[in-house]
Amino acid sequence: MKLKEILIGIDNIKAKGNLEVEITNVDSDSRNIKEEGMFIAIHGFETDGIKYIPSAIQNGAKVIMVDDKVDLKSINIPEAITILVVKDTRKALAQCACNFYNNPSRNFKLIGVTGTKGKTTTTFMIKKILEKQGKKVGLIGTIATYIGDKKIEESIRTTPESIKLQKIFANMVKEKVDVVVMEVSSQSLKLNRVDGCDFDIGVFTNFSQEHISPNEHPDMQDYFESKLKLFKMCKIGYTNADDIYGAKVAKMIKDTQITTYGIDNYTNLLAKDITITNSYVDFKVKIDGKNERIKTCIPGRFSVYNSLAAVCVAIYFGANVEQIKEALEEVRVPGRSELVDNKRELTIMIDYAHTPESLESILQAVKSYTKGRVISVFGCGGDRDHIKRPLMGEVSGRVADYTIITSDNPRTEAPEFIISQIEEGIKKTKGQYTCIEDRKKAIKEAIKMADKRDIIVLAGKGHEPYQEINHEKMPFDERIIVKEIIEEIPEKKK
């Protein structure tokens, strides 16, 4: 593709060199640049793309794009290289990506799901219902990228960088996908990763304290405003009216048709007569003028909200009641209220809960139906929001019967420091607890102390098959870990 075609839609470009040059690859990572490539230098949080211009040129870049804050005289770029200067390289990258892959999102229906929690489960629910309709569905999110039942790849982040996202979309077009449902993170909206995407539908699940840090959002207002961007890109929107911020979406977004769903407040789609057990939740909701009972085997009140969001989308696509019922009863989501089968018949649940709100939600949910103790095992990720750490400690101390504070993904922080911050919160409660830094030992301790009446909640890691320590991802799949520990521990004498 000619360079000038890749640049369509980008305003105020200053150029030096040939705009007719043929480009075969575009990227912001110099390692991915090949012959006849275009390298877009982005100022990242940990490194500056300007440093990698020589490497990109060595790999074959014929075009270099920088922002207008860069001093070009300080960079030794050969005369044969075309240089482009733009105001915002992140925005330009997204637009170039759309152009380079021929705007693939215009060739299918695109559904974006945003919110602090519930994104993953909601996308899986939507996918399952639409597949019951006979549609070929792609899914992009925290766990992995799928086309139908085929897992394409594990995910590094919730929403891929723009160039990778458009490449995935282009592949989905080749595979003749009818609908793509994707998780849209606040970071992807703030950093322009989804700019140029042709969204048909936006879904807002809920909003609470999360991602507040120097490298993410400076405050809650910035976090919320980032999420609102999705609804300015959509034709249709669905929002949770029971959430304070979710209720604001309908009032703040004027050019998008917004429909509300909920349990407690007046909404367009209202759930009533809710039953929650240790293995499912069911409720009544009016579909096509009739009250229908919906059941899903993901227990907890939050599952009602996720189901309602999925039902909203299903109605838009014309799914019938039986398709909706069958899909929601069958759907399973890795690492979301996931029960681990084991020969001791202990109730061990893996859940991705990693915020105060999501931890409280899962612990309260299991406490309502557990006959014995709720044993909570969790930590907090390093290089992330410090504010939530004592809050999560306080939640677990208040709700769980026993807490084991351990390590999560410490990343570049000291695990003992993270644990000490969690401990500040749990000390405010009367909850019993212990601290075990090694996560496998912490899980082992929980299993040793549990009996069949208890439930162990392994919170925070969910679907992740690794533990991230100092930029290295060590294998750590809690499903495998649990089975190994069960084999190691001798059974208790009756």
C-alpha positions in Angstrom: 0.0 0.0 0.0 1.2 3.5 -0.8 2.2 5.7 2.1 -0.2 8.4 1.1 -3.1 5.9 1.4 -2.1 4.9 4.9 -2.1 8.6 5.9 -5.7 9.3 4.9 -7.6 11.0 7.7 -4.6 12.3 9.6 -4.6 16.1 9.8 -1.7 18.6 9.7 1.1 16.2 8.7 4.5 17.7 8.0 6.4 15.5 5.6 9.9 15.3 4.2 10.5 12.7 1.6 8.5 10.4 -0.8 4.8 9.9 0.0 4.4 7.5 -2.9 6.7 4.9 -1.3 5.2 1.4 -1.0 4.7 0.2 2.6 4.4 -3.5 3.5 4.3 -3.2 7.3 3.4 -0.7 10.0 4.3 -0.9 13.7 5.2 1.0 16.9 7.5 -1.8 18.0 10.9 -1.6 16.1 11.3 -5.4 16.6 8.3 -6.0 14.3 9.6 -3.7 11.5 10.6 -5.4 8.2 11.8 -4.3 4.8 9.6 -1.4 3.4 8.2 -0.8 6.9 6.8 2.3 8.6 7.9 2.9 12.2 5.7 5.1 14.4 7.7 6.3 17.5 5.5 6.6 20.6 6.4 8.1 24.0 5.5 5.2 26.3 5.3 5.0 30.0 8.4 2.9 30.4 10.4 3.7 27.3 10.5 6.2 24.4 10.1 5.0 20.9 12.5 7.7 19.6 15.3 5.5 21.0 14.4 2.7 18.7 14.4 4.7 15.4 18.0 3.4 14.4 16.9 -0.2 15.2 13.7 0.3 13.0 15.8 1.7 10.1 18.2 -1.2 10.4 15.3 -3.6 10.3 14.1 -2.1 7.0 11.9 1.0 7.9 11.5 3.4 4.9 9.3 5.8 6.8 9.6 7.2 10.3 6.7 9.0 12.1 7.3 11.2 15.2 5.3 13.8 17.1 5.9 17.5 16.9 7.7 17.6 20.3 10.7 15.7 18.9 13.9 17.6 17.9 14.7 16.1 14.5 18.1 17.6 14.5 19.1 15.4 17.5 18.2 12.3 15.5 20.5 11.1 12.7 17.9 9.9 10.1 19.3 9.1 6.7 18.2 11.2 3.7 16.5 8.3 2.0 14.1 7.9 4.8 10.7 9.6 4.6 10.0 11.6 7.9 6.5 12.4 9.0 5.7 14.8 11.9 2.2 14.7 13.5 0.7 16.2 16.7 -0.2 12.8 18.3 1.5 9.6 17.2 -0.9 7.4 19.2 -3.9 8.7 17.3 -2.0 8.6 14.1 -1.0 4.9 14.7 -4.7 4.0 15.2 -5.7 5.7 11.9 -2.8 4.3 10.0 -3.7 0.8 11.3 -7.3 1.2 10.1 -6.2 2.4 6.7 -3.4 -0.2 6.3 -5.9 -3.1 7.0 -8.7 -1.5 4.9 -10.9 -0.6 7.8 -12.0 -4.2 8.6 -14.5 -3.3 11.4 -16.8 -2.0 8.7 -17.3 -5.5 7.5 -19.0 -7.0 10.6 -21.1 -5.9 13.6 -18.8 -4.7 16.4 -19.9 -4.7 20.1 -17.7 -3.0 22.7 -18.1 -3.8 26.4 -16.6 -1.5 29.0 -16.8 -1.2 32.8 -14.7 -1.9 35.9 -15.8 -5.5 36.2 -18.0 -7.9 34.3 -16.5 -7.2 30.9 -15.2 -10.7 30.3 -18.3 -12.6 31.5 -20.6 -10.3 29.6 -18.6 -10.8 26.3 -18.7 -14.6 26.7 -22.4 -14.5 27.4 -23.1 -12.4 24.3 -20.9 -14.6 22.2 -22.7 -17.7 23.3 -26.2 -16.3 22.6 -25.3 -15.1 19.1 -23.7 -18.4 18.3 -27.0 -20.1 19.3 -28.5 -17.9 16.5 -26.1 -19.4 14.1 -23.7 -16.4 13.8 -20.0 -16.7 13.5 -18.6 -14.7 16.4 -15.2 -13.4 17.2 -14.2 -12.4 20.8 -11.3 -10.2 22.0 -10.6 -9.7 25.6 -8.7 -10.3 28.8 -8.5 -14.1 28.5 -7.8 -14.6 24.8 -8.9 -13.9 21.2 -11.3 -16.4 19.8 -13.0 -17.1 16.4 -15.9 -19.4 17.2 -14.6 -22.2 19.4 -11.0 -21.7 18.2 -8.6 -19.9 20.5 -6.3 -17.7 18.3 -4.0 -16.6 21.0 -3.7 -15.8 24.7 -4.1 -12.1 25.6 -1.3 -9.8 26.9 -3.7 -7.0 27.6 -7.5 -6.6 27.7 -7.6 -4.5 24.5 -4.7 -4.9 22.0 -2.6 -2.0 20.6 -4.3 -0.5 17.6 -2.1 -2.0 14.9 -2.5 -5.5 16.4 -6.2 -4.9 16.9 -6.8 -4.0 13.2 -4.7 -7.0 12.1 -7.0 -9.3 14.3 -10.0 -7.6 12.7 -8.7 -8.2 9.2 -8.1 -11.9 10.0 -11.7 -12.1 11.3 -13.0 -10.6 8.0 -11.0 -13.3 6.1 -12.7 -15.9 8.4 -16.1 -14.4 7.5 -17.0 -13.5 11.1 -20.5 -12.0 11.4 -20.1 -10.3 14.8 -17.1 -9.3 17.0 -17.6 -8.7 20.7 -14.7 -7.2 22.6 -13.7 -5.9 26.0 -12.8 -2.2 25.7 -10.6 -1.1 28.5 -10.4 2.5 29.8 -6.7 2.5 28.9 -7.4 1.5 25.3 -9.9 4.4 25.0 -7.6 6.9 26.7 -4.6 5.9 24.6 -6.6 5.8 21.3 -6.1 2.1 20.6 -9.7 1.8 19.4 -9.8 5.0 17.4 -11.3 4.4 14.0 -13.1 1.3 15.0 -16.7 1.2 13.6 -18.6 0.3 16.8 -22.3 -0.6 16.4 -23.0 -1.3 20.1 -21.5 -0.2 23.4 -22.2 -1.8 26.8 -21.4 -0.2 30.2 -21.4 -2.8 33.0 -20.4 -0.8 36.1 -17.8 1.6 37.5 -15.7 1.6 40.7 -12.2 2.3 42.1 -9.6 0.8 39.8 -6.7 1.7 37.5 -5.9 4.9 39.5 -2.1 5.3 39.3 0.6 7.5 37.6 0.7 5.1 34.6 -3.0 4.7 34.2 -5.6 7.3 35.3 -4.8 10.2 37.7 -8.3 10.2 39.2 -11.8 8.7 38.9 -13.0 11.5 36.7 -10.3 10.8 34.1 -11.2 7.1 34.4 -14.9 7.7 33.8 -14.4 10.1 31.0 -12.2 7.6 29.2 -15.0 5.0 29.3 -17.5 7.5 28.0 -15.5 7.8 24.8 -16.9 4.4 23.7 -20.5 5.7 23.7 -19.5 8.6 21.5 -18.3 6.0 18.9 -21.5 3.9 19.0 -25.0 4.0 17.4 -26.6 2.0 20.2 -25.7 1.8 23.9 -26.8 -0.3 26.9 -26.0 0.8 30.5 -26.5 -0.5 34.0 -28.9 2.0 35.6 -28.3 0.6 39.2 -24.7 1.9 38.9 -24.4 5.6 39.8 -22.0 6.3 36.9 -23.9 3.9 34.6 -27.0 6.0 35.1 -25.1 9.1 34.1 -24.2 7.6 30.7 -27.8 8.0 29.4 -27.9 11.6 30.5 -24.4 12.6 29.2 -24.5 10.9 25.8 -27.0 12.6 23.6 -26.3 11.3 20.1 -26.4 7.6 20.9 -29.6 5.6 21.6 -29.2 4.4 25.2 -31.2 1.6 26.8 -30.9 0.8 30.5 -31.0 -2.5 32.5 -30.9 -3.2 36.2 -32.5 -4.7 39.3 -33.3 -2.0 41.8 -34.2 1.1 39.7 -36.6 1.8 36.9 -35.1 0.5 33.7 -36.0 -0.6 30.2 -35.0 -4.2 31.1 -35.6 -5.2 34.7 -34.7 -8.4 36.6 -37.1 -9.6 39.3 -37.7 -12.6 41.5 -33.9 -13.5 41.8 -32.7 -16.8 43.2 -29.0 -17.4 44.0 -27.5 -20.8 44.9 -24.0 -22.2 45.1 -24.1 -23.3 41.5 -26.4 -21.0 39.6 -28.6 -17.8 39.7 -32.0 -17.4 38.0 -34.4 -14.5 37.6 -37.4 -13.2 35.7 -37.2 -10.7 32.9 -39.7 -9.5 30.4 -38.8 -10.4 26.8 -41.3 -9.8 23.9 -43.9 -8.8 26.5 -43.7 -12.1 28.5 -42.0 -12.7 31.8 -39.3 -15.3 31.2 -37.2 -17.1 33.8 -33.5 -17.0 32.9 -30.8 -19.2 34.5 -27.1 -19.0 34.4 -24.6 -21.3 36.1 -22.4 -18.5 37.3 -23.6 -17.7 40.9 -23.8 -14.3 42.3 -25.9 -11.1 42.0 -23.4 -9.7 39.6 -24.2 -12.5 37.2 -27.8 -11.1 36.9 -26.4 -7.7 35.7 -24.0 -9.4 33.2 -26.9 -11.6 31.9 -29.2 -8.5 31.5 -26.5 -6.8 29.4 -26.2 -9.9 27.2 -30.0 -10.1 26.9 -30.1 -6.5 25.8 -27.7 -7.2 22.9 -29.5 -10.5 22.1 -32.8 -8.7 21.7 -31.2 -6.2 19.4 -30.0 -9.1 17.2 -33.4 -10.7 17.3 -32.4 -13.8 19.3 -35.4 -15.8 20.5 -36.1 -16.7 24.1 -35.0 -20.3 23.8 -31.7 -19.3 22.3 -31.1 -16.8 25.1 -32.1 -19.3 27.8 -29.9 -22.2 26.4 -26.9 -20.0 25.9 -26.9 -18.4 29.4 -27.4 -21.7 31.1 -24.5 -23.3 29.2 -22.0 -20.5 29.2 -18.8 -21.0 31.2 -16.0 -18.4 31.7 -12.4 -19.3 32.6 -11.4 -17.8 36.0 -14.8 -16.3 36.7 -16.4 -18.0 39.6 -14.8 -21.2 38.3 -15.0 -24.3 40.5 -12.0 -26.6 40.5 -13.0 -30.3 40.5 -10.8 -32.3 43.0 -10.8 -35.8 44.4 -11.4 -34.5 48.0 -14.6 -32.8 46.9 -13.6 -29.5 48.5 -15.3 -26.4 47.1 -12.4 -24.4 45.6 -13.3 -21.4 43.4 -11.0 -19.4 41.2 -12.0 -15.9 40.5 -10.4 -12.9 38.9 -11.6 -10.5 41.6 -8.8 -8.0 42.0 -10.6 -4.8 43.2 -12.3 -4.1 46.6 -15.7 -4.1 44.9 -15.2 -7.4 43.0 -13.6 -9.1 46.0 -16.5 -8.1 48.2 -19.0 -9.1 45.6 -17.6 -12.7 45.2 -17.0 -13.2 49.0 -20.5 -11.9 49.8 -22.0 -14.1 47.1 -20.4 -17.3 48.3 -21.0 -16.5 52.0 -24.7 -16.4 51.3 -24.9 -20.0 50.4 -21.8 -21.6 52.1 -22.7 -23.8 55.1 -19.1 -23.7 56.5 -16.4 -21.1 56.4 -15.3 -18.7 53.6 -11.5 -19.0 53.3 -10.2 -16.1 51.2 -6.7 -16.3 49.5 -5.6 -13.2 47.7 -2.9 -10.6 47.0 -2.6 -7.4 45.0 -0.7 -6.8 41.8 2.5 -4.7 41.9 3.0 -1.5 39.9 -0.7 -0.8 40.2 -3.2 1.2 42.3 -1.8 1.3 45.9 -5.0 2.8 47.3 -7.0 -0.4 46.9 -4.6 -2.6 48.8 -5.8 -1.8 52.4 -9.4 -1.6 51.1 -9.2 -5.2 49.9 -7.7 -6.3 53.2 -10.5 -4.6 55.0 -13.1 -6.3 52.7 -11.7 -9.7 53.2 -11.3 -9.3 57.0 -14.9 -8.2 57.3 -16.6 -10.7 55.0 -14.4 -13.9 55.0 -14.1 -16.2 58.0 -10.4 -16.6 57.4 -8.0 -14.7 55.1 -4.6 -15.7 53.8 -2.8 -12.7 52.4 -0.3 -13.7 49.7 1.4 -12.6 46.5 -0.4 -11.9 43.2 1.7 -10.6 40.3 4.3 -8.5 42.3 5.9 -7.3 39.0 8.7 -5.0 40.1 7.5 -4.4 43.6 8.6 -6.3 46.7 5.8 -8.8 47.6 6.3 -8.2 51.4 5.6 -4.5 50.9 2.4 -5.1 49.0 1.3 -7.6 51.7 2.0 -5.1 54.4 -0.3 -2.5 52.7 -3.1 -5.1 52.5 -2.5 -5.9 56.2 -3.1 -2.3 57.2 -6.7 -2.8 56.1 -7.4 -6.2 57.6 -6.1 -5.0 60.9 -9.1 -2.6 61.1 -11.4 -5.6 61.3 -11.8 -8.5 63.6 -11.1 -11.0 60.8 -8.7 -13.9 61.4 -5.8 -13.9 59.0 -2.2 -14.9 58.2 0.3 -13.8 55.7 2.1 -16.3 53.5 4.2 -14.7 50.7 4.6 -17.8 48.5 1.2 -18.1 46.7 1.5 -21.9 46.3 2.2 -22.3 50.0 -0.8 -20.0 50.8 -3.1 -22.2 48.7 -1.7 -25.3 50.3 -2.5 -23.9 53.8 -6.0 -23.1 52.7 -6.6 -26.6 51.4 -5.1 -28.2 54.6 -7.5 -26.2 56.8 -10.7 -26.7 54.7 -13.4 -29.3 54.9 -16.3 -30.1 52.6 -18.6 -27.5 54.3 -16.1 -24.7 53.6 -15.4 -22.8 50.4 -11.9 -21.6 49.4 -11.9 -18.5 47.1 -8.6 -18.0 45.2 -9.0 -14.4 44.1 -7.1 -12.2 41.8 -5.4 -14.4 39.2 -8.5 -16.0 37.6 -7.6 -17.3 34.1 -4.0 -16.2 34.2 -1.6 -19.2 33.8 1.4 -17.3 35.1 2.8 -15.2 37.9 4.7 -12.0 36.8 7.8 -11.2 38.8 10.4 -8.6 37.6 9.1 -8.6 34.0 9.2 -12.4 33.8 6.1 -14.5 33.6 6.6 -17.8 35.6 4.1 -20.7 34.9 1.4 -20.6 37.6 -2.0 -22.1 36.7 -4.1 -22.3 39.8 -6.1 -25.2 38.4 -2.8 -27.2 38.1 -1.5 -25.9 41.4 -4.6 -27.1 43.3 -4.4 -30.6 41.8 -0.7 -30.9 42.7 -1.4 -29.8 46.3 -4.3 -32.2 46.6 -2.0 -35.0 45.6 0.7 -33.9 48.0 -1.4 -33.6 51.2 -2.5 -36.8 52.9 -6.3 -37.0 53.4 -7.6 -36.2 56.8 -8.7 -39.1 58.9 -12.4 -39.4 59.4 
